[in-house]
Amino acid sequence: MKKLLVTLAAVLVSASTFGQGTILFNTRVTGQVDAPVSRPDGTGAGAGWNAQLFLVTGSGATTAYTPLNPATTFRTTSAAAAFYVVQPAGPVIVPTVAPGQQATIVLRAWEGAVGSSYDVSFMKGVSNPITITLGGVPAVGAPIQDAVLVGLQPFQLVPEPSTMALGFLGAAALLSRRRAYISNLLCPPRNQIPRTSSLSSAIRMLKTTSCPSANFPVSFSSAALKGRAVN
C-alpha cells in the first residue's frame, strides 16, 4: 500500500509539471553555480529573508517580472550556509515556457515574513539576469533534468529609499533652490551690481543691502565709481 501511494504521488508530480519548464532552485551546486547573497554588513542573508525566482519577459519600458513558485528562504544552519537559499522540495515551475526552451530568470531576495512582497520591502536585492534551458517533461521525448542556475552571480541586499523619503529629498532640493534664488536677488554677484553715478550712491547701497561687503570693491574712489560699474 505504501509503495502504491509513493508511486501515485510521483505520477501526480509528473502530471503537474508536464509541458512546463522546471528549475532546480539552489544557489550553490558544486561546479555549476555559487551565488551567495549577503547583507550590507557582509554576513549571509539567513533568517528573516525570502528568495524567489522571476521570469523576465520583454525589454526596456515593457519589461515584466513574473513570480515563479515555489519561493523559499535562506539557510540558518551556520554562518557560512546563511548566504544560500533553502532548496525547495520540488522544482520551480515555469508554466509559460516548455521544457527544453530557454527562459531569462532573476533571483530576488527581500526581508520580511514568509509570504511578504518584494515590492513593499525596505531591504531587498536582485541578481543579474541569466538565460537557461529549462528542464521538465516535454510533450515528446524523455524527461529533461531540472535547469541549474548557471551564470547566477553573488549580490548584496541594500535598503531602498521609501516614497516618503524621496518626497522629503525632493522638498529639500526645492527649498534649497528657492533660497539660492532669493539670496541672488538680495545679494547679486559683484559683476551684476548696477552702475552708480556717485560715491554716495555706492555707500548708500552698501549700508542698505543685506549683501556681505565682500561683494563690493575694497575701495570706493569717486574717480573709479563715476559713470562706471562697481566691480
Secondary structure, DSSP 4 states (H G I P E B T S, - for coil): -HHHHHHHHHHHHHHHHBTSEEE---SEETTTEE--EE-TTSSB--TTEEEEEEEEES-GGG-EEEE-B--EEB--S-TTGGGSBPPPSSPEEETTS-TTSEEEEEEEEEESSTT--STT-SEEEE---EEEE-BBB-SSSS-BPPBP-TT---EE-EE---HHHHHHHHHHHHHHHHHHHHHHHHS--GGGSPP-SSHHHHHHHHHH--S-GGGS-S---HHHHTTS---
